[in-house]
Amino acid sequence: MAVTSQAINKTINKTGRLPDPAFWQGRRVLLTGHTGFKGAWMSLLLHRLGAKVTGLALPPRDETSLFTILGDRTGTEHHIADLRDAAAIAHAVRTARPSIVLHLAAQALVPAGYDDPAGTFAINCDGTINVLQAMRGVAGIEAALLVTTDKVYRNRNDGRRFAEDDPLGGEDPYSASKAAAEIAIASWRASYARDLPRLVVARAGNVIGGGDFAPSRLVPDIVRAVARGETLLLRHPGATRPWQHVLDVAIGYLLQVEHAVASSDFPQVLNFGPIEKDEISVRDLVLGFERAFGLTLTQGLVGNAKPEASRLALDPTLACTTLGWASRFDRKATIEATAAWYAAWTRGEDMAARTIAEAEHALSYH
């Protein structure tokens, strides 16, 4: 697998704003979902920025998780709790004494939502309510960012890019559970504003990058097919999704929090997604990985695949204009950086050191 990271530095966009280390230095952050893919990257970024992070999540899925790979290199104070346990969440918020709450924990897989719809709603909607309730009346919390998904919109498959004021929907249980969580957030914001910090919602999805090993996600499925010499099974090869690099999304979340704390006039909801020319279909993403790995995968279709929208795209204009945020990884760099990480993993490299180096590079204009 002749994948290198040399081309990544040439294509990275260095025009967008970066998080302010002075804002995060010494700041106490409660991060839910820190054992997950995005949560592990977020823990690392916060650590590099000087924050004091308390993590709250279920145990990592297995020893291949990025959380396990990084070990204690993120400096996160690690706590195990279930979002459905309201008492445990309330206790964690009180004892962590956070200035910022980042709520990333979720049941984040569409197929798992079909398999366990009640559990998915309990985690994503009721769990979010437990976080909101736990913050009520707690002194010192300045802002809370609650992450939902790009799939909260009512998608009529008309090809348009969704803006933040478009109607919510969600036909499958996962998408609907996240839309329900957003309705709950809006209700708590309107009903208990005096008891809560500033609440902001981030919508992003189809995030890729090194360290994701979850089932039923395209990039991990590609990596497993390559490693095992197996057929890559695809649900909807022609579907287009707003894939973007995990570091772009995480940086956007941090900028959104900074803005919410600094300004009394802040958007309550922001989309984070690639510009239109960088949108990628399932087929094109697979082709990009084949080129990066220098091989051709045997492909097949999943039998009886559940229906999904043929196109899902977000309009990130508001995030760009409000925060000065811009994707640092274009379409090519997103695929190359992700493929390079997994190629290094298959070679047995020190993946903690490599991941830390990627995070430091993303936080630098150099």
PyMOL commands that set and color helices and strands:
alter all, ss='L'
color gray80, all
select helices_A, chain A and resi 6-11+21-24+37-49+66-74+86-96+110-115+117-135+150-152+173-191+193-195+218-228+246-262+276-278+282-293+317-323+331-346+351-362
alter helices_A, ss='H'
color red, helices_A
select strands_A, chain A and resi 28-32+52-57+77-80+100-103+143-147+198-203+207-208+232-234+240-241+244-245+269-271+280-281+299-301
alter strands_A, ss='S'
color yellow, strands_A
deselect
rebuild
show_as cartoon
